[in-house]
Amino acid sequence: MQIRKSIFETNSSSTHSVVVDGGTDYEVPEIKEDIIVINGNEFGWGYEQLKKWKSKAEYCATYAFLYGREKDVTLLKQVIEDYTNKKVVFNVDKEDHYIDHQSIDSAEEAFAEYASLKNLIFGKESYITIDNDNH
């Protein structure tokens, strides 16, 4: 243990949390297009809660392409295409998209198997919270 006296300290680390619903109540997206474009995004440390399937898919795509393995990208594509019966195209750019470095492993467990990733993205009670420890 380290004790510091008379020193101002702050820690602005992100704290992302992933909650995966284990049930069978899934969001059924209405998709009119034949192709679904899943974009990457910026997931820093400002407060946001991702509850809609597409925003959760964007978080997962950002993770898979920038920090995951090729098999994570393949699994993500398979889950979305199987569930929606649509073709999926990803648009993730290493220059413009990211997950804050303190939270890059938050989605890792969801990629452990098909069911957990499907439950995260399409489960009605699943969500991803993006926050920081300044609250």
C-alpha positions in Angstrom: 0.0 0.0 0.0 1.2 3.5 -0.9 0.1 6.5 1.2 0.4 9.9 -0.2 -0.2 13.1 1.7 -1.0 16.6 0.4 -1.1 15.5 -3.2 -4.0 16.0 -5.6 -4.7 12.9 -7.6 -7.2 12.0 -10.3 -7.7 9.0 -12.4 -9.8 9.5 -15.5 -9.8 5.8 -16.6 -12.8 4.6 -18.5 -15.0 1.9 -17.0 -17.0 0.1 -19.6 -19.2 -2.7 -18.5 -20.9 -5.3 -20.6 -24.1 -7.0 -19.3 -25.2 -10.1 -21.3 -28.8 -11.2 -20.9 -28.9 -15.0 -20.6 -32.6 -15.2 -21.5 -34.3 -15.8 -24.7 -36.1 -12.5 -25.2 -34.5 -11.0 -28.3 -34.8 -7.7 -30.0 -36.2 -8.2 -33.5 -34.7 -5.5 -35.8 -36.8 -4.2 -38.6 -34.3 -4.0 -41.5 -35.5 -3.0 -44.9 -32.2 -2.9 -46.7 -30.6 -6.1 -48.1 -27.2 -5.1 -46.7 -26.5 -4.0 -43.1 -23.5 -1.7 -42.7 -22.0 -1.9 -39.2 -19.7 1.0 -38.6 -17.0 1.3 -36.0 -17.3 4.2 -33.5 -15.5 6.1 -30.8 -16.1 4.6 -27.4 -14.2 6.7 -24.9 -15.1 7.5 -21.4 -18.1 9.8 -21.6 -21.3 8.4 -20.2 -23.5 6.4 -22.6 -25.5 3.3 -22.4 -25.8 1.1 -25.5 -29.1 -0.8 -25.5 -30.1 -1.0 -29.2 -28.8 -3.9 -31.2 -27.0 -1.8 -33.8 -25.0 0.3 -31.3 -24.0 -2.9 -29.4 -22.9 -4.4 -32.8 -20.9 -1.3 -33.5 -19.1 -1.6 -30.2 -18.4 -5.3 -30.9 -17.2 -4.5 -34.4 -14.8 -1.9 -33.1 -13.5 -4.4 -30.6 -13.2 -7.3 -33.1 -11.4 -5.3 -35.8 -9.1 -3.3 -33.6 -8.3 -5.5 -30.7 -9.7 -8.9 -31.3 -8.7 -11.8 -33.6 -9.8 -12.6 -37.1 -12.1 -15.3 -35.7 -13.9 -12.6 -33.6 -14.7 -10.7 -36.8 -15.9 -14.0 -38.5 -18.1 -14.8 -35.5 -19.6 -11.4 -35.3 -20.5 -11.5 -39.0 -22.0 -14.9 -38.6 -24.2 -14.0 -35.6 -25.6 -10.9 -37.3 -26.2 -12.5 -40.7 -27.8 -15.6 -39.1 -30.1 -13.6 -36.9 -31.2 -10.9 -39.5 -31.0 -13.0 -42.7 -29.1 -10.0 -44.2 -25.6 -9.6 -45.6 -23.3 -7.6 -43.3 -20.6 -5.2 -44.3 -18.2 -3.7 -41.8 -16.8 -0.2 -41.9 -14.2 0.1 -39.1 -11.2 2.4 -39.4 -8.2 2.2 -37.1 -7.6 5.9 -37.5 -11.1 7.1 -36.5 -12.5 4.4 -34.3 -11.5 3.1 -30.9 -12.4 1.8 -27.5 -10.6 3.6 -24.7 -7.4 1.7 -23.8 -8.6 1.1 -20.2 -11.6 -0.9 -21.4 -10.5 -2.7 -24.6 -11.1 -6.1 -22.9 -14.7 -5.4 -21.8 -16.2 -7.2 -24.8 -13.8 -10.1 -24.9 -15.9 -12.6 -23.0 -18.9 -12.0 -25.2 -16.8 -13.5 -28.1 -16.2 -16.7 -26.2 -19.1 -18.4 -28.1 -21.8 -17.9 -30.6 -24.7 -17.8 -28.0 -23.0 -15.2 -25.7 -22.4 -12.8 -28.6 -25.9 -13.3 -29.9 -27.3 -12.6 -26.4 -25.2 -9.4 -26.1 -26.2 -7.9 -29.4 -29.8 -9.0 -29.6 -30.8 -9.7 -26.0 -33.4 -7.2 -24.9 -31.9 -6.9 -21.4 -28.3 -6.8 -22.6 -26.4 -3.5 -22.6 -23.0 -1.9 -22.6 -22.3 1.0 -20.3 -19.6 3.5 -21.2 -18.5 5.6 -18.2 -15.5 6.7 -16.3 -14.5 6.8 -12.7 -14.9 10.5 -12.3 -18.6 10.1 -11.3 
